[in-house]
Amino acid sequence: MSRATPLILATALFMENMDSTVIATSLAAIAADIGTDPISLKLALTAYLVALAIFIPISSWMADRFGARRVFRIAMLVFLIGSIACAFSSSLAQFVGARFVQGMGGAMMGPVARLVLVRMTPRHRLVDAMAWLTIPALIGPIVGPPFGGFLTTYFSWHWIFIINVPIGLLGIALVGLALPNEQRNRPRNIDGKGFVLAGLAFALFAFGCSVVSLPALPPIYGFIAAAAGLVLGYAYTRHALATEFPLLELRLLKVRNFRINIAAGTFFRLGQGATPFLCPLMLQLSFGLTPFESGMVTFAGAIGALAAKFVANWIFANWGFKYPLVISTAIGTAGILVMGFYDPATPIPLILAVLVFTGFWQSTFWTGQNAFTFADVEDKDAGQANVMSQVWGQLMFAMGVALGGGTLELAHRIRGGHELSLADFHTAFFVVAAVGFLSSLLYLRLPRNAGHQLTGGPHVH
């Protein structure tokens, strides 16, 4: 496999990751311009992630039915249409709808890229291939916050979406020219009932959790939606276990290491999902920084993340998966905890150093966790394992936004007052970090040689 393949696939991930980090930096400015408050804008972040959770499950079927290259290019086009719609949004409802369209495109880009890579790469080279896939994707978070903050501060937030157009068109051209039209599997019948049940369950539960703490709507609407989502989720579980080819193959959870990886990743994602929402808002609303200044601070984490991609393969090859996953989740979550102690007097170089260090270990985790998903899964189930990990991961990121925003709003209500205070942000960071630390405890349950077949050798130190 040529390294050009993961780099070309990563064009879409670059665009998607830059977009998400740019939006986090510009939330306060967007909220002010469209006439809403920053906490309400978590609906826009949640809408994108819910769209991912709804449409990722059919990404594998779409790739098999219509060809990965064609689906990948169409997905990038849908993402561009959503980006243009975001740029021209003038209300919260329009912005949320446009983000949902973006999510429909994003739902096909990431999973199809990973699926193509898994099918084209020998298992012992998978960690290395995943690292190359994510290197250009990590340039997005490096470029995104300062560039987006610059555009928002000195021009207009609308330009952070318009910039996707030339990047996306370049990606569509490169994929058409260089990505092989690989032999695809014969698609099995799509689980239509499962798609409806799972999609509604994800959407209602995520929407409900976000609305519970939304200042503009009564909490009862959120509770009703979340409860309905749980009921539909139970209905889907019963359907999936009684169906030969379900949309999401829940029977894969019988594979012990796969199950632990999903469970531990759940708690880590809850913490990481909240941070891009909380950190830029704290820097702007409590520290008084401009979007550009806050972007120059938060991009430091991406520098550490980029550096990790060049050594992640060595780390897992020499030390196995268990202890690097335990250490990386512990340090990544400690970075969230530390944010709960920052105040305007905290030296910016100290904040930058912590972000670079924790960004390194967070990135190490993502590389290892993505590859470890396939450790004990048979080749015929790789597509389903990919889909399940992606769907659940995106849903947990959405829950992380809801957790961070909900804790922030609850702390604000308990304290009283009209404006969000620094103490409200500190409380939110402490709660989110406590949840994230559970991931380290779960990874301790892995056997020492877990995933050895992915690194080309059975021995670990």
VOGU-3710 file (C-alpha; in Angstrom, 3 decimals, decimal comma):
1> msratplila> 0,000/0,000/0,000  1,343/3,408/-0,973  1,463/6,066/1,729  -0,203/8,366/-0,810  -3,498/6,532/-0,254  -3,969/7,437/3,440  -2,731/10,962/2,743  -5,333/11,460/-0,001  -8,065/9,994/2,197  -6,975/12,362/4,954
11> talfmenmds> -7,906/15,395/2,820  -11,489/14,965/3,973  -10,452/14,496/7,591  -8,338/17,657/7,361  -11,379/19,644/6,235  -13,660/18,070/8,840  -11,252/18,508/11,759  -10,357/22,065/10,827  -14,041/22,902/10,652  -14,865/21,510/14,094
21> tviatslaai> -11,978/23,309/15,820  -12,763/26,558/14,019  -16,387/26,484/15,180  -15,366/25,925/18,804  -13,150/29,021/18,633  -15,903/31,132/17,063  -18,930/30,071/19,132  -19,235/33,339/21,065  -19,065/35,447/17,882  -21,564/33,258/16,003
31> aadigtdpis> -23,970/33,326/18,954  -23,840/37,115/19,150  -24,402/37,508/15,415  -27,400/35,166/15,068  -29,063/36,385/18,243  -28,614/33,519/20,698  -26,385/32,646/23,666  -23,231/30,509/23,510  -24,702/27,626/25,553  -27,614/27,326/23,087
41> lklaltaylv> -25,100/26,886/20,282  -24,173/23,488/21,725  -27,271/22,375/19,769  -25,322/23,081/16,568  -22,384/20,989/17,777  -24,755/18,223/18,869  -26,677/18,309/15,557  -23,490/17,586/13,635  -22,522/14,696/15,889  -26,055/13,249/15,848
51> alaifipiss> -26,021/13,295/12,034  -22,779/11,330/12,189  -24,320/8,794/14,554  -27,394/8,359/12,336  -25,651/7,967/8,979  -22,354/6,284/9,874  -24,128/2,883/10,262  -24,966/2,778/6,554  -21,523/3,971/5,414  -20,163/0,426/5,005
61> wmadrfgarr> -23,258/-0,682/3,080  -23,072/2,422/0,854  -19,393/1,768/0,103  -20,149/-1,833/-0,864  -23,256/-0,940/-2,854  -21,979/2,055/-4,824  -18,184/1,870/-4,459  -16,045/3,571/-1,827  -14,556/6,125/-4,210  -17,939/7,339/-5,460
71> vfriamlvfl> -19,440/7,497/-1,942  -16,372/9,321/-0,628  -16,585/12,014/-3,310  -20,349/12,505/-2,886  -19,871/12,765/0,883  -17,327/15,551/0,413  -19,774/17,371/-1,874  -22,585/17,125/0,721  -20,191/18,459/3,348  -19,423/21,442/1,106
81> igsiacafss> -23,138/22,160/0,604  -23,618/22,117/4,381  -20,630/24,455/4,808  -22,108/26,987/2,392  -25,464/26,764/4,194  -23,703/27,432/7,529  -22,070/30,545/6,088  -25,440/31,988/5,077  -27,325/31,058/8,281  -28,991/33,937/10,143
91> slaqfvgarf> -30,750/32,092/13,004  -30,079/29,253/15,434  -32,521/26,955/13,613  -30,870/27,562/10,233  -27,394/27,046/11,670  -28,401/23,811/13,413  -29,976/22,520/10,182  -26,903/23,400/8,125  -24,632/21,647/10,614  -26,832/18,554/10,338
101> vqgmggammg> -26,293/18,549/6,548  -22,560/18,849/7,138  -22,794/15,870/9,460  -24,495/13,794/6,759  -21,420/14,300/4,582  -18,993/13,799/7,445  -20,735/10,539/8,339  -19,502/8,999/5,099  -16,062/10,629/4,854  -14,299/9,360/7,972
111> pvarlvlvrm> -15,681/5,800/8,153  -15,288/5,129/4,430  -11,690/6,370/4,572  -10,943/4,038/7,478  -12,758/1,134/5,783  -10,743/1,540/2,567  -7,539/1,626/4,618  -8,446/-1,463/6,671  -9,272/-3,433/3,507  -6,065/-2,407/1,732
121> tprhrlvdam> -3,634/-2,801/4,647  -2,120/-5,965/6,210  -2,983/-6,165/9,916  0,641/-5,835/11,065  0,916/-2,472/9,242  -2,413/-1,081/10,412  -1,087/1,125/13,229  1,397/2,758/10,830  -1,308/3,271/8,182  -3,689/4,801/10,731
131> awltipalig> -0,957/7,202/11,816  -0,408/8,363/8,222  -4,169/8,728/7,744  -4,430/11,076/10,706  -1,301/13,211/10,193  -2,912/15,567/7,626  -6,133/15,420/9,627  -4,216/16,846/12,592  -3,007/19,795/10,535  -6,660/20,928/10,594
141> pivgppfggf> -6,729/21,496/14,359  -3,344/23,241/14,148  -4,425/25,606/11,382  -8,071/25,846/12,454  -8,112/27,752/15,784  -5,649/30,560/14,923  -6,862/30,862/11,323  -10,523/30,718/12,288  -9,936/33,095/15,169  -8,162/35,497/12,815
151> lttyfswhwi> -11,047/35,409/10,317  -13,645/35,823/13,071  -11,815/38,669/14,829  -10,727/40,691/11,812  -13,247/39,733/9,111  -16,357/37,612/9,773  -17,156/34,131/11,121  -18,876/33,327/7,806  -15,482/32,879/6,154  -14,592/29,900/8,354
161> fiinvpigll> -17,150/27,870/6,376  -16,507/29,367/2,939  -12,841/28,300/3,203  -14,014/24,671/3,005  -15,030/25,117/-0,626  -11,560/25,176/-2,283  -10,232/22,503/0,128  -13,177/20,220/-0,604  -12,960/20,678/-4,373  -9,253/19,799/-4,239
171> gialvglalp> -10,050/16,670/-2,232  -12,749/15,574/-4,672  -10,301/15,957/-7,566  -7,481/14,056/-5,802  -9,757/11,171/-4,831  -11,018/10,865/-8,397  -7,497/10,865/-9,811  -5,560/8,741/-7,357  -7,806/6,555/-5,203  -8,170/3,042/-6,648
181> neqrnrprni> -11,693/1,825/-7,353  -11,114/-1,216/-5,155  -12,949/-4,512/-5,388  -15,944/-4,147/-3,124  -17,807/-6,771/-1,195  -21,253/-7,836/-2,259  -23,537/-5,713/-0,068  -25,915/-7,506/2,214  -29,517/-6,362/2,489  -29,786/-3,126/4,405
191> dgkgfvlagl> -31,587/-3,264/7,753  -34,259/-0,615/7,115  -36,122/-1,129/10,399  -32,863/-1,017/12,324  -31,823/2,191/10,539  -35,079/3,926/11,584  -34,987/2,654/15,177  -31,289/3,383/15,751  -31,387/6,756/13,998  -34,377/7,979/16,002
201> afalfafgcs> -32,884/6,610/19,228  -29,582/8,431/18,700  -31,231/11,675/17,603  -33,823/11,846/20,384  -31,417/10,870/23,154  -28,691/13,315/22,094  -31,196/16,107/21,447  -32,891/15,469/24,777  -29,648/15,568/26,743  -28,704/18,860/25,072
211> vvslpalppi> -32,124/20,465/25,591  -32,355/19,597/29,315  -30,041/22,494/30,177  -30,934/24,746/27,256  -32,042/28,149/28,587  -34,512/28,738/25,727  -36,631/25,572/26,178  -38,367/23,981/29,204  -36,341/21,009/30,531  -39,381/18,709/30,291
221> ygfiaaaagl> -38,955/18,597/26,498  -35,427/17,300/26,962  -36,469/14,636/29,456  -39,261/13,399/27,186  -36,968/13,250/24,135  -34,190/11,472/26,031  -36,641/8,953/27,512  -38,111/8,257/24,072  -34,572/7,743/22,745  -33,842/5,177/25,464
231> vlgyaytrha> -37,063/3,277/24,710  -36,230/3,175/20,994  -32,685/2,119/21,839  -34,051/-0,835/23,795  -36,340/-1,687/20,863  -33,353/-1,596/18,509  -31,323/-3,868/20,805  -34,065/-6,501/20,757  -34,402/-6,152/16,982  -30,634/-6,418/16,380
241> latefpllel> -30,234/-9,545/18,476  -33,075/-11,247/16,589  -31,909/-10,227/13,085  -29,335/-12,074/10,989  -27,795/-8,946/9,461  -28,591/-5,972/11,739  -27,533/-2,406/11,043  -25,192/-2,499/14,049  -23,912/-5,942/14,966  -24,264/-5,841/18,760
251> rllkvrnfri> -23,092/-9,454/18,986  -19,549/-8,150/18,413  -19,661/-6,945/22,027  -19,141/-10,578/23,006  -15,500/-10,080/21,920  -13,942/-9,101/25,261  -11,203/-6,701/24,135  -13,536/-5,024/21,653  -16,091/-4,554/24,450  -13,528/-3,066/26,843
261> niaagtffrl> -12,249/-0,739/24,110  -15,764/0,549/23,408  -16,591/1,008/27,103  -13,318/2,731/28,029  -13,455/4,931/24,931  -16,951/6,008/25,988  -15,747/7,764/29,143  -12,697/9,270/27,473  -14,827/10,692/24,655  -17,269/12,233/27,117
271> gqgatpflcp> -14,414/14,285/28,513  -12,797/15,087/25,201  -16,146/16,013/23,625  -16,786/18,656/26,276  -13,361/20,317/26,139  -13,523/22,010/22,682  -16,838/23,528/23,780  -15,737/24,682/27,250  -12,135/25,819/26,731  -12,560/28,522/24,028
281> lmlqlsfglt> -15,648/29,896/25,802  -13,742/30,181/29,098  -10,826/31,921/27,407  -13,129/34,406/25,687  -15,871/34,999/28,283  -13,816/34,761/31,506  -10,281/35,626/30,385  -11,351/38,347/27,935  -9,402/36,973/24,963  -10,498/37,559/21,361
291> pfesgmvtfa> -11,352/34,554/19,171  -7,948/34,960/17,501  -6,106/35,032/20,837  -7,994/32,007/22,196  -7,338/30,170/18,941  -3,617/30,849/19,283  -3,775/29,228/22,731  -5,915/26,153/21,992  -4,035/25,165/18,827  -1,065/24,165/20,997
301> gaigalaakf> -2,710/20,825/21,758  -2,707/19,963/18,071  1,066/20,496/17,890  1,563/17,826/20,531  -0,928/15,623/18,713  0,984/15,936/15,452  4,274/15,060/17,147  2,719/11,900/18,613  1,866/10,517/15,197  5,539/10,027/14,402
311> vanwifanwg> 6,221/7,876/17,482  2,846/6,223/18,191  3,715/3,138/16,132  6,968/2,704/18,086  5,172/3,115/21,420  2,610/0,396/20,702  5,132/-1,901/18,992  7,451/-1,820/22,008  5,039/-1,546/24,897  1,872/-3,204/23,624
321> fkyplvista> -1,554/-1,612/23,927  -2,559/-1,980/27,576  -0,227/0,407/29,387  0,030/3,082/26,676  -3,793/3,225/26,615  -3,937/3,487/30,423  -1,252/6,186/30,532  -2,578/8,194/27,587  -6,144/8,304/28,952  -4,915/9,254/32,424
331> igtagilvmg> -2,714/12,102/31,156  -5,317/13,260/28,626  -7,943/13,483/31,353  -5,521/15,141/33,789  -5,177/17,887/31,187  -8,920/18,529/31,504  -8,687/18,558/35,314  -5,898/21,151/35,232  -8,130/23,502/33,211  -10,334/23,730/36,300
341> fydpatpipl> -7,522/25,620/38,084  -6,762/28,223/35,414  -7,560/31,904/35,963  -6,633/35,093/34,056  -3,373/35,305/36,053  -2,202/31,869/34,904  0,857/32,308/32,645  -0,024/31,619/29,017  3,257/29,699/28,417  2,232/27,284/31,207
351> ilavlvftgf> -1,176/26,735/29,573  0,523/26,155/26,215  2,995/23,654/27,681  0,214/21,648/29,331  -1,795/21,626/26,081  1,175/20,392/24,035  1,967/17,616/26,542  -1,614/16,411/26,947  -2,224/16,751/23,201  0,652/14,337/22,592
361> wqstfwtgqn> -0,906/11,662/24,795  -4,449/12,254/23,568  -3,238/11,710/20,015  -1,354/8,583/21,083  -4,619/7,277/22,512  -6,599/7,920/19,316  -4,033/6,117/17,158  -3,929/3,107/19,467  -7,650/2,961/20,153  -8,573/3,156/16,470
371> aftfadvedk> -6,241/0,280/15,581  -7,106/-1,758/18,708  -10,745/-1,805/17,550  -9,742/-4,522/15,055  -7,445/-6,508/17,372  -9,632/-9,584/17,906  -12,253/-8,982/15,223  -12,375/-11,324/12,223  -11,805/-9,820/8,785  -15,411/-10,412/7,749
381> dagqanvmsq> -16,574/-8,299/10,724  -14,093/-5,439/10,226  -16,696/-3,228/8,512  -19,189/-3,704/11,337  -16,517/-3,143/13,999  -15,503/0,060/12,212  -19,100/1,269/12,028  -19,917/0,426/15,636  -16,843/2,154/17,040  -17,434/5,233/14,882
391> vwgqlmfamg> -21,154/5,510/15,678  -20,716/5,070/19,400  -17,703/7,379/19,430  -19,562/10,227/17,721  -22,595/9,771/19,939  -20,342/9,989/23,017  -18,705/13,147/21,669  -22,226/14,601/21,380  -22,946/13,484/24,934  -19,683/15,143/25,987
401> valgggtlel> -20,892/18,477/24,589  -24,198/17,964/26,420  -22,364/17,020/29,637  -20,056/20,028/29,490  -22,790/22,493/28,551  -25,264/20,995/31,021  -22,808/21,111/33,928  -21,859/24,673/33,004  -25,500/25,785/32,949  -26,337/23,910/36,173
411> ahrirgghel> -23,383/25,486/37,996  -24,511/28,877/36,711  -28,077/28,377/37,954  -26,953/27,185/41,391  -24,604/30,143/41,783  -27,087/32,649/40,367  -26,316/35,822/38,455  -26,767/36,882/34,861  -23,370/36,055/33,342  -21,315/32,871/33,300
421> sladfhtaff> -18,462/33,088/35,811  -15,030/31,471/35,916  -16,224/29,292/38,824  -18,930/27,818/36,569  -16,306/26,745/34,051  -14,103/25,276/36,794  -16,997/23,149/38,070  -17,701/21,877/34,560  -14,043/20,888/34,015  -13,912/19,013/37,347
431> vvaavgflss> -17,050/17,002/36,557  -15,938/16,182/33,010  -12,475/15,101/34,212  -13,986/12,798/36,864  -15,964/11,040/34,139  -12,922/10,765/31,853  -10,726/9,074/34,476  -12,994/6,007/34,405  -11,499/5,102/31,018  -8,067/4,432/32,567
441> llylrlprna> -9,591/2,062/35,126  -11,312/0,071/32,381  -8,169/-0,261/30,253  -6,389/-1,766/33,271  -8,595/-4,839/32,712  -6,895/-5,633/29,392  -4,435/-8,542/29,275  -0,802/-7,463/28,883  -0,456/-8,913/25,370  -3,766/-7,507/24,083
451> ghqltggphv> -3,495/-6,504/20,405  -0,010/-7,955/19,873  -0,988/-9,156/16,384  -1,389/-5,537/15,249  2,229/-4,597/15,898  3,931/-7,570/14,319  5,101/-9,311/17,481  3,809/-11,095/20,568  6,219/-9,600/23,099  5,764/-6,528/25,230
461> h> 7,982/-5,059/27,939
//
